[in-house]
Amino acid sequence: MRPAALAVLIVAVCLGQRQTKPRFLADDPIQAMPAPNSIETAKPRSLSDQYDYFLNTFGHPGELSTPKNVIRARAVNTLGEVPDSEWYTNRHYLHPMTTAQIVAGAPGQPPESAGPWTIVAAKNEGVTPGFTILDKSGRRYVMKFDPPGYQELATAADVISSKFFHALGYNVPANFIVEFDREHLVLGDETMLTDSLGKRRRMTSKDLGDVLSTVARNEQGRYRAVASFYLSGSPLGPFRYHGTRKDDPNDIVPHEHRRDLRGLRLFCAWLNHDDSRSINTLDMLVQQGGRKFVRHHLIDFGSTLGSATYGPNSPRSGNEYVFSWKRPAAEFFTLGLYLPHWTRAKFPRINSVGRFESEVFDPEQWVPEYKNPAFLNQLPDDAFWAARQIMAFTDEQIQAVVESGKYSDPRATEWVTQCLIQRRDKIGRAYLQKVLPLDRFAIQGGELTFADLAVAHGMGQKQPYTISWSRFNNETHASEPVANATGAKLPAMNSGFLKAAITSGSDKRALDVFVRVKGGKSEVVGVERRW
Amino acid sequence: MPLKAAGYALLCVSALLHAQVEEPTRVAEILVEREAKAKSLQPDDITPTERRLVLFKQKKVLERFTAGIGGVRAKLGGLATNGGFAFGPEYYRGDLADGSVRFRSAAQVSLRGFQKYDIELGLARLAGGRAAVDLYAVHHNYSSLQYYGPGPDSEKTGRSAYRLEDTAFDGNLSFRLFPRMSAIGSVGYVMNNVGPGQDNRFISADRIYSPAQAPGIDQQTDFLRYGGALQFDYRDTPFATRRGGNYFIQASKFLDRKLNLYDFWKVDAEAQQYLPFFNERRVIALRARTTFTGNESGRPLPFYMQPNLGGSETLRGYRAFRFHDNNLLLMSAEYRYEVFSGLDMALFADAGKVTRRKEDISFSNLESSVGFGLRFNVRNNVFLRIDCGFSHEGFQVWLKFNKNFTAGPYRTSSSQGDY
């Protein structure tokens, strides 16, 4: 045997006596991921939306969690929270925001209304036409419009949803509703236009008129648009909902296992963001504090609520994939006599709202346009993580955000607000109780305290919970019950770990709370949910 | 040798134990994972297939193919049924005079030798966008259009073929009276020539039908046409309609400029109504269409100018051009249901008849057909339609790259009708 191989064998034998890895490390639970490693190079690349559609519809990209092989979410700390990172920042739930902060949305300023807006790039192709403008201060914005006949439909949805997604923790552009006259726009000296054939050429005043002729105008003849503040950094292209970026050392958790992407399903369900696919995400290479790293964004919310950007959503939206086998087959062979439940949905006759409702909305059945591996992997604890955040928005906060969409018709504001409130409550009823609805664990006065979110939100009766304490061996992960230690009061211990097993009658749902006792101080360091 | 190995092992174990003296942290664990990945970074490339699809979209291959090069593009289809697959070059410019002038010209030949050459000039933005002028010229040379004899009692076995050559010029002036209502004035001229059918499968019409049965088969004439039309169109979209209606009436006078025998007047009327239910995922589409013709002499129209029934747009269970006569009544009903976002199914029923005298137009003794169809669409635009129609004369399968239930205004050439 060679010396190196023999050495490996000896080390293995020696370490064989060692126990498993400690469950809780010294700095657990971490609140933020370590600062990102700096990236030397990362090249932009585009993804094909058609390829993404076929891959996800007829293939199985990524690693799927199945009932036989349950894969818990990663990119979480030992409490089950998502640490702050280039993907996600804990905002409204863990650090409650004021209504004004929620309405303010992502950092950024609206374009200066004084002075002209200089068009520096334009496209008259794609789902809707758009411009890139510079305001008087040189700030850059992407301008997007409503489709003809549907004033406010896409622009309001874009602004409202971007603010919710920001408060929910994601990186999004700052979006603003702007209204302007034709005279407010001027063409830059070198402005290029990408025409419908993909050709780039210098943009003329006629081109500007052509683009504006295809977008909606209000009764005063003014144009309304979303001004989307340019994201900082240089674009690298969309991220996928499976795997990792091969050129990003900080991207170490397969996306289909990230809790912030699994939980995103529920946020998308709430806001009916059925267009939540790779093409509506964007990685930016940013430089900050002397480091270059990738920041991951959600973009383009024009196809949320009742909007499909180019018009109202299909009533199928959110209820079925664009293509699947079973339901279409049922409709095909029954000659349409089989009626999916959503065909009976009632929508308002308000063009600016489109097709958005809450009566037939079923958060457990909601789906995006096509399969999304991260969404498919959503487990009850991922959903609970998301549901409690949605429940954290009060009626007043929801209304304030909807008002920032600046619907001219008060019925539109009222309808969208009420739908969001009712959809929020449906989500709460469906998902808060998939696991024991307990959260915000803490040690106060020598007792374990927690909040029952179902009771707090009026969605369940107060239940008697049983708490049984054990000593927890952090090295071996073994538990040893503490005699007569039941209830909220912590058993006496100088140092080490305690485990509180919380159950409710014969309920399968249960959770373990781990407490670290050190130097006379007790701290909740871990939560594990079972269902 | 064993001593050397033990030495290595001792070193490793002591290093590991030393490392354990410092408490491991989660942050350190994450950094180790990152470092490990940093050693194997590679470009985040996409697969060759995906790259091709990205390029296909970025280079606008489909759009460029559709738009052509410098306005020249390929045009597929659009000729009379039975001609076979048709194709040819088309020159299209929609950007002339700042987009207010549209020009189009095409030359097409089908696999069975049918030919069509046309040229069109449109002025779209007159009177502040309320008026439009359309000038159109076309030449058809259809070597074997089918003819089954006159009237509703013509026999399926009476199938024959004839050549139709015509050259027509049309001018339309349309004016938008109200947002959804337009008035159209039109004038046209057509020069007709009919000859023996050139299809070996069918006997030539002139060999089995006399001039009394097929008026005009022995000598053809030219017509000057003038008339007007009204259209009230409130469909949600003309491309894959789910709600609204389209009502159209056109009255025309045809003056025989060569033989002075066949002057006649003609009224075309069509009503379409779309009744959606279950959130427009189910639609009942109804259409009624009639054509009345007449003249003072009581002479029948030349057979090549007569309205006809049968084909992908009318009685779908019958062959194309199955029934010819002076007057026409057609009714269709479709039950359409969405199967998934890109496909609608349809169950349909058609009924209609042709008559020699307009007084004979009634709801009795109608020819009928039923069937089913598939309509493939992208973003509410039907790009492929497959209809299977059944009648007591058998069944027909129609593959069409257009929607059905199209409506006027009709031009002067008899070949401008639906097939």
Boltz contact constraints between the chains, C-beta under 6 A:
constraints:
  - contact:
      token1: [A, 3]
      token2: [B, 4]
      max_distance: 6.0
  - contact:
      token1: [A, 3]
      token2: [B, 5]
      max_distance: 6.0
  - contact:
      token1: [A, 6]
      token2: [B, 5]
      max_distance: 6.0
  - contact:
      token1: [A, 7]
      token2: [B, 5]
      max_distance: 6.0
  - contact:
      token1: [A, 7]
      token2: [B, 8]
      max_distance: 6.0
  - contact:
      token1: [A, 7]
      token2: [B, 9]
      max_distance: 6.0
  - contact:
      token1: [A, 10]
      token2: [B, 9]
      max_distance: 6.0
  - contact:
      token1: [A, 11]
      token2: [B, 9]
      max_distance: 6.0
  - contact:
      token1: [A, 11]
      token2: [B, 12]
      max_distance: 6.0
  - contact:
      token1: [A, 11]
      token2: [B, 13]
      max_distance: 6.0
  - contact:
      token1: [A, 14]
      token2: [B, 13]
      max_distance: 6.0
  - contact:
      token1: [A, 25]
      token2: [B, 24]
      max_distance: 6.0
  - contact:
      token1: [A, 25]
      token2: [B, 25]
      max_distance: 6.0
  - contact:
      token1: [A, 25]
      token2: [B, 26]
      max_distance: 6.0
  - contact:
      token1: [A, 26]
      token2: [B, 23]
      max_distance: 6.0
  - contact:
      token1: [A, 26]
      token2: [B, 25]
      max_distance: 6.0
  - contact:
      token1: [A, 27]
      token2: [B, 25]
      max_distance: 6.0
  - contact:
      token1: [A, 27]
      token2: [B, 26]
      max_distance: 6.0
  - contact:
      token1: [A, 27]
      token2: [B, 27]
      max_distance: 6.0
  - contact:
      token1: [A, 28]
      token2: [B, 26]
      max_distance: 6.0
  - contact:
      token1: [A, 30]
      token2: [B, 26]
      max_distance: 6.0
  - contact:
      token1: [A, 34]
      token2: [B, 27]
      max_distance: 6.0
  - contact:
      token1: [A, 34]
      token2: [B, 30]
      max_distance: 6.0
  - contact:
      token1: [A, 34]
      token2: [B, 31]
      max_distance: 6.0
  - contact:
      token1: [A, 37]
      token2: [B, 34]
      max_distance: 6.0
  - contact:
      token1: [A, 43]
      token2: [B, 43]
      max_distance: 6.0
  - contact:
      token1: [A, 45]
      token2: [B, 44]
      max_distance: 6.0
  - contact:
      token1: [A, 46]
      token2: [B, 54]
      max_distance: 6.0
  - contact:
      token1: [A, 48]
      token2: [B, 50]
      max_distance: 6.0
  - contact:
      token1: [A, 48]
      token2: [B, 53]
      max_distance: 6.0
  - contact:
      token1: [A, 48]
      token2: [B, 54]
      max_distance: 6.0
  - contact:
      token1: [A, 50]
      token2: [B, 53]
      max_distance: 6.0
  - contact:
      token1: [A, 51]
      token2: [B, 50]
      max_distance: 6.0
  - contact:
      token1: [A, 51]
      token2: [B, 53]
      max_distance: 6.0
  - contact:
      token1: [A, 197]
      token2: [B, 60]
      max_distance: 6.0
  - contact:
      token1: [A, 197]
      token2: [B, 63]
      max_distance: 6.0
  - contact:
      token1: [A, 197]
      token2: [B, 64]
      max_distance: 6.0
  - contact:
      token1: [A, 197]
      token2: [B, 67]
      max_distance: 6.0
  - contact:
      token1: [A, 198]
      token2: [B, 60]
      max_distance: 6.0
  - contact:
      token1: [A, 206]
      token2: [B, 98]
      max_distance: 6.0
  - contact:
      token1: [A, 245]
      token2: [B, 44]
      max_distance: 6.0
  - contact:
      token1: [A, 246]
      token2: [B, 42]
      max_distance: 6.0
  - contact:
      token1: [A, 246]
      token2: [B, 44]
      max_distance: 6.0
  - contact:
      token1: [A, 247]
      token2: [B, 41]
      max_distance: 6.0
  - contact:
      token1: [A, 247]
      token2: [B, 43]
      max_distance: 6.0
  - contact:
      token1: [A, 247]
      token2: [B, 44]
      max_distance: 6.0
  - contact:
      token1: [A, 249]
      token2: [B, 34]
      max_distance: 6.0
  - contact:
      token1: [A, 249]
      token2: [B, 37]
      max_distance: 6.0
  - contact:
      token1: [A, 249]
      token2: [B, 38]
      max_distance: 6.0
  - contact:
      token1: [A, 250]
      token2: [B, 34]
      max_distance: 6.0
  - contact:
      token1: [A, 252]
      token2: [B, 33]
      max_distance: 6.0
  - contact:
      token1: [A, 252]
      token2: [B, 37]
      max_distance: 6.0
  - contact:
      token1: [A, 315]
      token2: [B, 279]
      max_distance: 6.0
  - contact:
      token1: [A, 322]
      token2: [B, 341]
      max_distance: 6.0
  - contact:
      token1: [A, 323]
      token2: [B, 340]
      max_distance: 6.0
  - contact:
      token1: [A, 328]
      token2: [B, 339]
      max_distance: 6.0
  - contact:
      token1: [A, 328]
      token2: [B, 340]
      max_distance: 6.0
  - contact:
      token1: [A, 331]
      token2: [B, 339]
      max_distance: 6.0
  - contact:
      token1: [A, 332]
      token2: [B, 339]
      max_distance: 6.0
  - contact:
      token1: [A, 336]
      token2: [B, 282]
      max_distance: 6.0
  - contact:
      token1: [A, 336]
      token2: [B, 337]
      max_distance: 6.0
  - contact:
      token1: [A, 343]
      token2: [B, 278]
      max_distance: 6.0
  - contact:
      token1: [A, 343]
      token2: [B, 279]
      max_distance: 6.0
  - contact:
      token1: [A, 343]
      token2: [B, 281]
      max_distance: 6.0
